Amino acid sequence: MGYIQNTIQPYLEYMPYFALTLLFSFLLTPLIGFLAKKLKILDIPASLRKPTDTSKKTRLKKKLTPRAGVVAVIIPFIIMMTVTGDLNKQIIAIILGVLILLITGIVDDRYEIERKYQFLFQLIAALIVISVGISIDSIQMPFGTSINLRWLVIPFNLFANQYSIALPADIITIIWILIMMNAMNWIFGIDGLGEGVTIISFIAILLISVKLGNLETALMASIMAGGLMGFLPFNINPSKIIGGTAVVIYGFLIAVLSILGGVKVSTSVIVLAIPIIDMVWVMVGRINRAGVTNFFDVFKVTTIGDDTHLHHRLLKLGLSEKKIAYVEWLAVGICAVIAFASADLPKVTIITIIVLIVLFGFSFVSYLLKKGFNLKRKNEPQDPKGGDKDDVPESPESRYAY
């Protein structure tokens, strides 16, 4: 009994942070929803958008819905980290990167700025964290070997502070952060789906960080998991508010925490294999359809919205939005359990097996779509974009009645 208690105790120490942030976020979300409505920070459904809007295919909402819900998660995170965390230069850099992404997201939610400017601020946020030494310095290989990525270190002074650029480590780190931001962003197409996946991811980081003794990372992960859990009741289908463009913050934090706390990038790849492969799958499809010939064309076509994401294809198969969320939560949860169980083991074989399984699943879904398979019965009312008749949003009054 004592052994079990001693084993669980380190994890329970983070429950107060989780619970307090959950309560904070839960109480703050209705206020953010109210302000978003007053300031017209709203998600505009496809039916109200211009015919030339290339994002119409991705819009599943049928009514105006408040955006910028991420604010209700990030404000508690910043306050809790300021009060309880050790505000060293790395934590300050993380908070600064989060604030940049938050402001950019809110501006985009209101005015829909061009994606190249969104990408620019994502890049700035990534540069800020690597400037304080948060970098992928090596890649672990099987049999205990590793590859050093700091081949060339270039020191320089800026504002009386000394910094350095490590190549190719910093470039790989920037690519990793950008991939995670956009991979996570692309799964937020259905109510609660992205939030649920992100909660699972932060809980996995929390558990693995405690297991490996990385307490600072565990603290941040527990705070983020709690904040998202407090927001989720308002976001589950049918949502009263959605996260908005600033959901890239979640991917940013997952990417950074996987470097900062020794959780390992490979562990995050295992947990988020489905969102990452979904992003790659969609990008390859767009590139193939567009017949691009140079790098700039690749960037252009991958920023055009379409309905080829996994959740769109599952909708076409006849699953409701709620069922899709549950299925993907379960799949990511299984990956998280595998990641936790293998936290201190070589990852190459595990990642290979999981990637093959996920690719098989994606291929099977594509095969069913080509065959015209649909789970709906012919005599059952269907929504043209998938979903059960029970998923029809309630009245505007009830949607905004927090």
C-alpha positions in Angstrom: 0.0 0.0 0.0 2.8 2.4 0.9 4.5 1.6 -2.4 1.4 2.5 -4.4 0.9 5.7 -2.4 4.5 6.8 -2.9 4.2 6.0 -6.7 1.0 8.1 -7.1 1.9 10.9 -4.8 4.3 12.8 -7.2 1.4 12.9 -9.7 -1.2 14.1 -7.2 0.9 17.1 -6.3 -0.1 18.7 -9.5 -3.8 18.2 -9.0 -4.3 21.6 -7.1 -2.8 23.5 -10.1 -5.0 21.5 -12.5 -8.2 22.0 -10.4 -7.6 25.8 -9.8 -6.9 26.5 -13.5 -10.0 24.4 -14.5 -12.2 26.5 -12.2 -10.6 29.8 -13.4 -11.1 28.9 -17.1 -14.6 27.6 -16.5 -15.7 30.9 -14.9 -13.8 33.0 -17.4 -15.2 31.4 -20.6 -18.7 32.9 -20.5 -17.2 36.3 -20.1 -14.9 35.8 -23.1 -17.9 34.5 -25.1 -19.9 37.6 -24.2 -17.1 40.0 -25.1 -16.4 38.1 -28.4 -20.1 38.5 -29.3 -20.0 42.3 -28.5 -16.8 42.9 -30.4 -18.1 40.8 -33.3 -15.3 38.3 -33.0 -17.4 35.6 -34.6 -17.0 32.5 -36.7 -18.9 33.2 -40.0 -20.6 30.1 -41.5 -20.1 29.1 -45.1 -23.6 30.3 -46.1 -22.7 33.9 -45.1 -19.3 34.0 -46.8 -18.3 35.3 -50.2 -18.4 32.8 -53.1 -14.6 33.5 -53.6 -13.8 32.5 -50.0 -11.5 29.5 -50.3 -12.1 28.5 -46.7 -15.9 27.8 -47.3 -15.3 24.0 -47.5 -13.8 23.9 -44.1 -16.6 25.8 -42.4 -18.9 23.3 -40.6 -20.8 25.8 -38.5 -24.3 26.8 -39.5 -24.6 29.8 -37.3 -22.5 32.7 -36.0 -20.4 31.5 -33.1 -18.1 33.5 -30.8 -14.4 32.9 -31.4 -11.2 33.7 -29.3 -12.1 31.1 -26.7 -8.3 30.4 -26.3 -8.2 33.6 -24.2 -10.1 31.8 -21.4 -7.4 29.2 -21.3 -4.3 31.3 -21.8 -5.1 34.1 -19.3 -5.2 31.5 -16.4 -2.0 29.9 -17.8 -0.1 33.2 -17.8 -1.3 34.2 -14.3 -0.6 30.8 -12.8 2.9 30.7 -14.3 3.6 34.2 -13.0 2.4 33.4 -9.5 3.7 29.8 -9.1 6.5 29.3 -11.6 10.1 30.3 -11.7 10.2 33.2 -14.1 13.6 32.4 -15.6 14.4 33.6 -19.1 13.1 30.5 -20.8 9.7 30.8 -19.1 9.5 34.5 -20.0 10.4 33.7 -23.6 7.6 31.0 -23.7 5.0 33.5 -22.2 6.2 36.2 -24.7 5.8 33.7 -27.6 2.3 32.8 -26.3 1.3 36.4 -26.1 2.4 37.1 -29.7 0.4 34.1 -31.0 -2.6 35.1 -28.8 -2.7 38.7 -30.2 -2.2 37.5 -33.7 -5.0 35.0 -33.3 -7.5 37.5 -31.9 -6.7 40.0 -34.7 -7.3 37.2 -37.3 -10.5 36.1 -35.6 -11.8 39.6 -36.0 -10.4 40.7 -39.3 -9.1 37.4 -41.0 -5.6 38.5 -41.9 -3.7 36.8 -44.6 -2.1 33.5 -43.7 1.4 34.6 -44.7 1.2 37.1 -41.8 0.0 34.4 -39.5 2.9 32.3 -40.5 5.3 35.2 -39.9 4.2 35.7 -36.3 4.4 31.9 -35.8 8.0 32.1 -37.0 8.7 35.0 -34.6 7.4 33.1 -31.7 9.6 30.1 -32.6 12.6 32.4 -32.9 12.0 33.9 -29.5 12.1 30.5 -27.7 15.2 29.3 -29.5 17.0 32.6 -28.7 17.0 31.5 -25.0 18.5 28.1 -25.7 15.4 26.0 -26.1 16.6 23.8 -29.0 16.8 20.2 -30.2 20.5 19.6 -29.6 20.6 15.9 -30.5 18.6 13.0 -31.9 18.5 9.8 -29.9 19.2 6.7 -32.0 18.8 3.0 -31.1 21.2 1.2 -28.8 21.9 4.4 -26.7 23.6 6.4 -29.4 22.7 9.9 -30.4 23.5 12.4 -33.2 24.8 15.8 -32.1 23.0 18.6 -34.0 25.2 21.5 -32.8 27.6 21.3 -35.7 28.2 25.0 -36.0 27.7 27.5 -33.1 27.7 31.2 -33.9 27.8 33.5 -30.8 26.6 37.1 -31.0 25.6 40.0 -28.6 22.3 41.7 -28.7 21.2 44.5 -26.2 24.2 43.6 -23.9 23.1 40.0 -23.8 25.0 37.1 -25.4 23.2 34.7 -27.7 24.2 32.0 -30.1 22.9 30.2 -33.2 23.4 26.5 -33.4 23.2 24.8 -36.8 21.3 22.7 -37.8 19.8 22.3 -34.3 18.0 25.7 -34.3 16.6 25.2 -37.9 15.3 21.8 -37.0 13.7 23.2 -33.8 12.0 26.0 -35.8 10.6 23.4 -38.3 9.4 21.2 -35.4 7.6 24.1 -33.7 6.0 25.2 -36.9 4.9 21.7 -37.7 3.3 21.2 -34.3 1.5 24.6 -34.4 -0.1 23.8 -37.7 -0.7 20.1 -37.1 -2.7 21.0 -34.0 -4.5 23.9 -35.7 -5.8 21.7 -38.4 -7.7 19.3 -36.1 -9.9 22.1 -34.6 -12.5 21.7 -37.4 -15.1 20.0 -35.2 -16.5 21.0 -31.8 -14.4 19.7 -29.0 -12.1 17.6 -31.1 -9.0 19.7 -31.0 -9.5 20.6 -27.3 -9.9 16.9 -26.3 -6.8 15.9 -28.2 -4.8 18.7 -26.7 -6.0 17.8 -23.1 -4.8 14.3 -23.7 -1.5 15.6 -25.0 -0.9 17.8 -22.0 -1.9 15.1 -19.5 0.6 12.8 -21.3 3.3 15.4 -21.0 2.4 15.9 -17.3 2.7 12.2 -16.5 5.9 11.7 -18.5 7.5 14.8 -17.0 6.8 13.6 -13.5 8.1 10.2 -14.4 11.3 11.7 -15.7 11.6 14.3 -12.9 11.0 17.3 -15.1 8.9 19.3 -12.6 8.8 22.7 -14.4 7.4 21.1 -17.5 4.9 19.1 -15.4 3.7 22.3 -13.9 3.0 24.0 -17.2 1.3 20.9 -18.6 -0.9 20.5 -15.6 -2.0 24.2 -15.8 -2.7 23.9 -19.6 -4.7 20.6 -19.1 -6.8 22.2 -16.4 -7.5 25.3 -18.4 -8.6 23.3 -21.4 -10.8 21.1 -19.3 -12.6 24.1 -17.9 -13.2 25.4 -21.4 -14.3 22.1 -22.9 -17.9 22.1 -21.6 -18.6 25.2 -23.6 -16.9 23.9 -26.7 -18.3 20.3 -26.9 -20.9 19.8 -29.7 -22.9 22.0 -30.1 -20.4 24.6 -29.1 -21.3 27.9 -27.5 -17.8 29.2 -28.3 -14.7 28.0 -30.2 -11.0 28.5 -29.7 -10.2 30.6 -32.8 -7.0 31.0 -34.7 -4.9 31.2 -31.5 -5.3 27.5 -31.0 -1.8 27.3 -32.6 -0.6 28.2 -29.1 -1.4 24.6 -28.0 0.8 23.2 -30.6 3.5 25.8 -29.8 3.5 24.8 -26.1 3.5 21.1 -26.8 6.4 21.5 -29.1 8.4 23.6 -26.7 7.6 21.5 -23.6 8.7 18.3 -25.4 12.1 20.0 -25.9 12.4 21.9 -22.6 11.5 19.1 -20.2 13.3 16.2 -21.8 9.9 14.6 -22.7 11.5 14.1 -26.1 10.2 15.0 -29.5 9.8 11.4 -30.3 7.4 11.0 -27.4 5.2 13.9 -28.7 5.3 12.3 -32.2 3.9 9.1 -30.7 1.1 10.9 -28.8 0.2 13.1 -31.8 0.8 10.7 -34.6 -2.8 11.1 -35.9 -2.8 14.9 -36.2 0.7 15.0 -37.6 0.0 12.3 -40.2 -3.3 14.0 -41.0 -1.4 17.2 -41.8 1.1 15.5 -44.0 -1.6 13.5 -45.7 -3.6 16.7 -46.5 -0.5 18.6 -47.7 0.6 15.8 -50.0 -2.9 15.6 -51.5 -3.0 19.3 -52.1 0.4 19.3 -53.7 -0.5 16.4 -55.9 -3.7 18.0 -57.1 -2.1 21.4 -57.8 0.9 20.0 -59.7 3.3 22.4 -58.1 6.8 23.0 -59.5 8.6 25.0 -56.9 8.8 25.6 -53.1 6.7 28.8 -53.1 3.9 27.0 -54.9 4.1 24.3 -52.2 3.6 26.9 -49.5 0.7 28.5 -51.4 -1.3 25.3 -51.9 -0.8 24.1 -48.4 -2.5 27.2 -47.0 -5.7 26.8 -49.0 -8.5 25.3 -47.0 -10.3 22.2 -48.2 -12.4 19.3 -46.9 -9.8 16.5 -47.0 -8.9 16.4 -43.3 -9.6 13.2 -41.4 -12.6 14.7 -39.6 -14.1 15.9 -42.9 -13.7 12.4 -44.4 -15.3 10.7 -41.3 -18.2 13.1 -41.7 -18.6 12.0 -45.3 -18.7 8.4 -44.0 -21.7 9.3 -42.0 -20.3 9.7 -38.5 -21.7 12.5 -36.3 -19.4 15.3 -35.0 -19.7 13.9 -31.5 -18.8 10.4 -32.6 -15.8 11.6 -34.6 -14.5 13.5 -31.5 -14.9 10.4 -29.3 -13.2 8.1 -31.9 -10.2 10.5 -32.3 -9.9 11.1 -28.6 -9.8 7.3 -28.0 -7.1 6.8 -30.7 -4.9 9.7 -29.3 -5.5 8.4 -25.8 -4.2 4.9 -26.8 -1.1 6.6 -28.4 -0.6 8.6 -25.2 -0.7 5.4 -23.1 1.9 3.8 -25.4 4.1 7.0 -25.1 3.9 6.9 -21.3 4.7 3.2 -21.1 7.7 3.7 -23.4 8.9 7.0 -21.9 12.4 5.8 -21.1 12.8 3.3 -24.0 14.2 3.7 -27.6 11.4 5.1 -29.8 12.4 4.3 -33.4 10.6 0.9 -33.6 7.5 2.2 -31.6 7.1 5.2 -33.9 7.5 3.0 -37.0 4.8 0.6 -35.9 2.4 3.4 -34.9 2.9 5.3 -38.1 2.2 2.2 -40.1 -1.0 1.5 -38.2 -2.2 5.1 -38.5 -1.4 5.1 -42.3 -3.3 1.9 -42.7 -6.3 3.6 -40.9 -6.1 6.6 -43.2 -5.9 4.4 -46.3 -8.9 2.3 -45.1 -11.0 5.5 -44.6 -10.0 6.6 -48.1 -10.9 3.2 -49.6 -14.4 3.4 -47.9 -15.0 6.8 -49.4 -14.0 5.7 -52.9 -16.5 2.8 -52.5 -19.3 5.2 -51.5 -19.6 3.6 -48.1 -21.9 5.5 -45.6 -22.9 4.5 -42.1 -26.3 6.3 -42.4 -29.4 4.3 -43.0 -31.4 5.5 -46.0 -34.5 6.3 -43.8 -32.5 8.3 -41.3 -32.4 12.1 -41.5 -29.0 13.2 -42.6 -27.2 16.5 -42.4 -25.5 17.4 -45.8 -22.2 17.7 -44.1 -22.5 14.6 -41.9 -23.8 14.3 -38.4 -26.8 13.0 -36.6 -30.1 14.9 -36.5 -29.4 15.3 -32.8 -26.4 17.5 -33.7 -28.6 20.3 -35.1 -27.6 23.5 -33.1 -30.1 24.9 -30.7 -31.5 28.4 -31.1 -29.2 31.4 -31.0 -30.7 32.4 -27.7 -29.7 29.2 -26.0 -26.3 29.1 -27.7 -25.4 32.5 -26.2 -27.0 31.9 -22.9 -24.0 31.1 -20.7 
